[in-house]
Amino acid sequence: MAVGDLLVVLISVPFATIPYITPSWPFGVILCKFNAMLQDISIGVSIFTLLILSVDRYVAIVTPFKLHNKRSTRGCSLSIKMKILAIWLVSAAFSVPDAINTSLEVVETMEDPSNVTEPILICSPYPFALSPQYHIGVVLGKFLVYFVLPVVFIVLVYSLMARQLISSTDMVPSHGNQQQLQKQMQNRKSLAKLFFIMVLVFVICFLPKHIFLIWFYGDPNSMENYNLGWHIFKIISHCLAYVNSCDALFPVQSIPPLFRSVFKIWLQVKRRRLAATSSE
């Protein structure tokens, strides 16, 4: 996920600023297509990794010791590598349509100081030669794959996780101490609230951009109705989408101390077992 977020910051953000710096795309059609493909890959990697992490968090929190007892270190490492490979392959597959259809489009012309007319080029994944039905179809497809389905899936997984954390009293051992039990329940409720906040942040960051794209390519009169308000909304929606790639440390820093301490204990036990195995 860190690599996907890094790609968003290093690739998507700089190229997204081009229309606000110069009126015409200056890098040619090859880099135009390459940019569109990498943007889709980076966003796909970030979102699909979030889906995998939601499942892993659910399994790790609901049955942490059972999970680690069943998996060997080598098997776990192979499983992680296969998941990472699958995420990148699926993201690359979803980027193919934009890589093929993205092109440089002439929107108007301008005159330089020597009165030479030059075309203004934009790098667009929605070519003018293709029908408006194709444009809105791609927008709705991305809305479904990159937003609706991930949100439904994450909400479902985190809801099951929250219910387990709130209702269960068996995950962390207790010795009949009522105060300790109350502390355990409070920590679990705090973690459930954290997962809810993560889903909420995801929705806030990505929904505005999808709303703008659906309006712009779904409304036949969007060009005539495009005004300063929509322009500001477009900039804000794009910024929010990129902000989502910069908040990866928030969940880690917000995990309740109890779960951090339990995880540290597990790491210490794991380290001792590996040391004992290597010394035999």
Secondary structure as a PSIPRED ss2 file (coil, helix, strand):
# PSIPRED VFORMAT (PSIPRED V4.0)

   1 M C   1.000  0.000  0.000
   2 A H   0.000  1.000  0.000
   3 V H   0.000  1.000  0.000
   4 G H   0.000  1.000  0.000
   5 D H   0.000  1.000  0.000
   6 L H   0.000  1.000  0.000
   7 L H   0.000  1.000  0.000
   8 V H   0.000  1.000  0.000
   9 V H   0.000  1.000  0.000
  10 L H   0.000  1.000  0.000
  11 I H   0.000  1.000  0.000
  12 S H   0.000  1.000  0.000
  13 V H   0.000  1.000  0.000
  14 P H   0.000  1.000  0.000
  15 F H   0.000  1.000  0.000
  16 A H   0.000  1.000  0.000
  17 T C   1.000  0.000  0.000
  18 I H   0.000  1.000  0.000
  19 P H   0.000  1.000  0.000
  20 Y H   0.000  1.000  0.000
  21 I H   0.000  1.000  0.000
  22 T C   1.000  0.000  0.000
  23 P C   1.000  0.000  0.000
  24 S C   1.000  0.000  0.000
  25 W C   1.000  0.000  0.000
  26 P C   1.000  0.000  0.000
  27 F C   1.000  0.000  0.000
  28 G H   0.000  1.000  0.000
  29 V H   0.000  1.000  0.000
  30 I H   0.000  1.000  0.000
  31 L H   0.000  1.000  0.000
  32 C H   0.000  1.000  0.000
  33 K H   0.000  1.000  0.000
  34 F H   0.000  1.000  0.000
  35 N H   0.000  1.000  0.000
  36 A H   0.000  1.000  0.000
  37 M H   0.000  1.000  0.000
  38 L H   0.000  1.000  0.000
  39 Q H   0.000  1.000  0.000
  40 D H   0.000  1.000  0.000
  41 I H   0.000  1.000  0.000
  42 S H   0.000  1.000  0.000
  43 I H   0.000  1.000  0.000
  44 G H   0.000  1.000  0.000
  45 V H   0.000  1.000  0.000
  46 S H   0.000  1.000  0.000
  47 I H   0.000  1.000  0.000
  48 F H   0.000  1.000  0.000
  49 T H   0.000  1.000  0.000
  50 L H   0.000  1.000  0.000
  51 L H   0.000  1.000  0.000
  52 I H   0.000  1.000  0.000
  53 L H   0.000  1.000  0.000
  54 S H   0.000  1.000  0.000
  55 V H   0.000  1.000  0.000
  56 D H   0.000  1.000  0.000
  57 R H   0.000  1.000  0.000
  58 Y H   0.000  1.000  0.000
  59 V H   0.000  1.000  0.000
  60 A H   0.000  1.000  0.000
  61 I H   0.000  1.000  0.000
  62 V H   0.000  1.000  0.000
  63 T C   1.000  0.000  0.000
  64 P H   0.000  1.000  0.000
  65 F H   0.000  1.000  0.000
  66 K H   0.000  1.000  0.000
  67 L H   0.000  1.000  0.000
  68 H H   0.000  1.000  0.000
  69 N H   0.000  1.000  0.000
  70 K H   0.000  1.000  0.000
  71 R C   1.000  0.000  0.000
  72 S C   1.000  0.000  0.000
  73 T H   0.000  1.000  0.000
  74 R H   0.000  1.000  0.000
  75 G H   0.000  1.000  0.000
  76 C H   0.000  1.000  0.000
  77 S H   0.000  1.000  0.000
  78 L H   0.000  1.000  0.000
  79 S H   0.000  1.000  0.000
  80 I H   0.000  1.000  0.000
  81 K H   0.000  1.000  0.000
  82 M H   0.000  1.000  0.000
  83 K H   0.000  1.000  0.000
  84 I H   0.000  1.000  0.000
  85 L H   0.000  1.000  0.000
  86 A H   0.000  1.000  0.000
  87 I H   0.000  1.000  0.000
  88 W H   0.000  1.000  0.000
  89 L H   0.000  1.000  0.000
  90 V H   0.000  1.000  0.000
  91 S H   0.000  1.000  0.000
  92 A H   0.000  1.000  0.000
  93 A H   0.000  1.000  0.000
  94 F H   0.000  1.000  0.000
  95 S H   0.000  1.000  0.000
  96 V H   0.000  1.000  0.000
  97 P H   0.000  1.000  0.000
  98 D H   0.000  1.000  0.000
  99 A H   0.000  1.000  0.000
 100 I H   0.000  1.000  0.000
 101 N H   0.000  1.000  0.000
 102 T C   1.000  0.000  0.000
 103 S E   0.000  0.000  1.000
 104 L E   0.000  0.000  1.000
 105 E E   0.000  0.000  1.000
 106 V E   0.000  0.000  1.000
 107 V E   0.000  0.000  1.000
 108 E E   0.000  0.000  1.000
 109 T E   0.000  0.000  1.000
 110 M E   0.000  0.000  1.000
 111 E E   0.000  0.000  1.000
 112 D C   1.000  0.000  0.000
 113 P C   1.000  0.000  0.000
 114 S C   1.000  0.000  0.000
 115 N C   1.000  0.000  0.000
 116 V C   1.000  0.000  0.000
 117 T E   0.000  0.000  1.000
 118 E E   0.000  0.000  1.000
 119 P E   0.000  0.000  1.000
 120 I E   0.000  0.000  1.000
 121 L E   0.000  0.000  1.000
 122 I E   0.000  0.000  1.000
 123 C E   0.000  0.000  1.000
 124 S E   0.000  0.000  1.000
 125 P C   1.000  0.000  0.000
 126 Y C   1.000  0.000  0.000
 127 P C   1.000  0.000  0.000
 128 F C   1.000  0.000  0.000
 129 A C   1.000  0.000  0.000
 130 L C   1.000  0.000  0.000
 131 S C   1.000  0.000  0.000
 132 P H   0.000  1.000  0.000
 133 Q H   0.000  1.000  0.000
 134 Y H   0.000  1.000  0.000
 135 H H   0.000  1.000  0.000
 136 I H   0.000  1.000  0.000
 137 G H   0.000  1.000  0.000
 138 V H   0.000  1.000  0.000
 139 V H   0.000  1.000  0.000
 140 L H   0.000  1.000  0.000
 141 G H   0.000  1.000  0.000
 142 K H   0.000  1.000  0.000
 143 F H   0.000  1.000  0.000
 144 L H   0.000  1.000  0.000
 145 V H   0.000  1.000  0.000
 146 Y H   0.000  1.000  0.000
 147 F H   0.000  1.000  0.000
 148 V H   0.000  1.000  0.000
 149 L H   0.000  1.000  0.000
 150 P H   0.000  1.000  0.000
 151 V H   0.000  1.000  0.000
 152 V H   0.000  1.000  0.000
 153 F H   0.000  1.000  0.000
 154 I H   0.000  1.000  0.000
 155 V H   0.000  1.000  0.000
 156 L H   0.000  1.000  0.000
 157 V H   0.000  1.000  0.000
 158 Y H   0.000  1.000  0.000
 159 S H   0.000  1.000  0.000
 160 L H   0.000  1.000  0.000
 161 M H   0.000  1.000  0.000
 162 A H   0.000  1.000  0.000
 163 R H   0.000  1.000  0.000
 164 Q H   0.000  1.000  0.000
 165 L H   0.000  1.000  0.000
 166 I H   0.000  1.000  0.000
 167 S H   0.000  1.000  0.000
 168 S C   1.000  0.000  0.000
 169 T C   1.000  0.000  0.000
 170 D C   1.000  0.000  0.000
 171 M C   1.000  0.000  0.000
 172 V C   1.000  0.000  0.000
 173 P C   1.000  0.000  0.000
 174 S C   1.000  0.000  0.000
 175 H C   1.000  0.000  0.000
 176 G C   1.000  0.000  0.000
 177 N C   1.000  0.000  0.000
 178 Q H   0.000  1.000  0.000
 179 Q H   0.000  1.000  0.000
 180 Q H   0.000  1.000  0.000
 181 L H   0.000  1.000  0.000
 182 Q H   0.000  1.000  0.000
 183 K H   0.000  1.000  0.000
 184 Q H   0.000  1.000  0.000
 185 M H   0.000  1.000  0.000
 186 Q H   0.000  1.000  0.000
 187 N H   0.000  1.000  0.000
 188 R H   0.000  1.000  0.000
 189 K H   0.000  1.000  0.000
 190 S H   0.000  1.000  0.000
 191 L H   0.000  1.000  0.000
 192 A H   0.000  1.000  0.000
 193 K H   0.000  1.000  0.000
 194 L H   0.000  1.000  0.000
 195 F H   0.000  1.000  0.000
 196 F H   0.000  1.000  0.000
 197 I H   0.000  1.000  0.000
 198 M H   0.000  1.000  0.000
 199 V H   0.000  1.000  0.000
 200 L H   0.000  1.000  0.000
 201 V H   0.000  1.000  0.000
 202 F H   0.000  1.000  0.000
 203 V H   0.000  1.000  0.000
 204 I H   0.000  1.000  0.000
 205 C H   0.000  1.000  0.000
 206 F H   0.000  1.000  0.000
 207 L H   0.000  1.000  0.000
 208 P H   0.000  1.000  0.000
 209 K H   0.000  1.000  0.000
 210 H H   0.000  1.000  0.000
 211 I H   0.000  1.000  0.000
 212 F H   0.000  1.000  0.000
 213 L H   0.000  1.000  0.000
 214 I H   0.000  1.000  0.000
 215 W H   0.000  1.000  0.000
 216 F H   0.000  1.000  0.000
 217 Y H   0.000  1.000  0.000
 218 G H   0.000  1.000  0.000
 219 D C   1.000  0.000  0.000
 220 P C   1.000  0.000  0.000
 221 N C   1.000  0.000  0.000
 222 S H   0.000  1.000  0.000
 223 M H   0.000  1.000  0.000
 224 E H   0.000  1.000  0.000
 225 N H   0.000  1.000  0.000
 226 Y C   1.000  0.000  0.000
 227 N C   1.000  0.000  0.000
 228 L H   0.000  1.000  0.000
 229 G H   0.000  1.000  0.000
 230 W H   0.000  1.000  0.000
 231 H H   0.000  1.000  0.000
 232 I H   0.000  1.000  0.000
 233 F H   0.000  1.000  0.000
 234 K H   0.000  1.000  0.000
 235 I H   0.000  1.000  0.000
 236 I H   0.000  1.000  0.000
 237 S H   0.000  1.000  0.000
 238 H H   0.000  1.000  0.000
 239 C H   0.000  1.000  0.000
 240 L H   0.000  1.000  0.000
 241 A H   0.000  1.000  0.000
 242 Y H   0.000  1.000  0.000
 243 V H   0.000  1.000  0.000
 244 N H   0.000  1.000  0.000
 245 S H   0.000  1.000  0.000
 246 C H   0.000  1.000  0.000
 247 D C   1.000  0.000  0.000
 248 A C   1.000  0.000  0.000
 249 L H   0.000  1.000  0.000
 250 F H   0.000  1.000  0.000
 251 P H   0.000  1.000  0.000
 252 V H   0.000  1.000  0.000
 253 Q H   0.000  1.000  0.000
 254 S H   0.000  1.000  0.000
 255 I C   1.000  0.000  0.000
 256 P C   1.000  0.000  0.000
 257 P H   0.000  1.000  0.000
 258 L H   0.000  1.000  0.000
 259 F H   0.000  1.000  0.000
 260 R H   0.000  1.000  0.000
 261 S H   0.000  1.000  0.000
 262 V H   0.000  1.000  0.000
 263 F H   0.000  1.000  0.000
 264 K H   0.000  1.000  0.000
 265 I H   0.000  1.000  0.000
 266 W H   0.000  1.000  0.000
 267 L H   0.000  1.000  0.000
 268 Q H   0.000  1.000  0.000
 269 V H   0.000  1.000  0.000
 270 K H   0.000  1.000  0.000
 271 R H   0.000  1.000  0.000
 272 R H   0.000  1.000  0.000
 273 R H   0.000  1.000  0.000
 274 L H   0.000  1.000  0.000
 275 A H   0.000  1.000  0.000
 276 A H   0.000  1.000  0.000
 277 T H   0.000  1.000  0.000
 278 S H   0.000  1.000  0.000
 279 S H   0.000  1.000  0.000
 280 E C   1.000  0.000  0.000
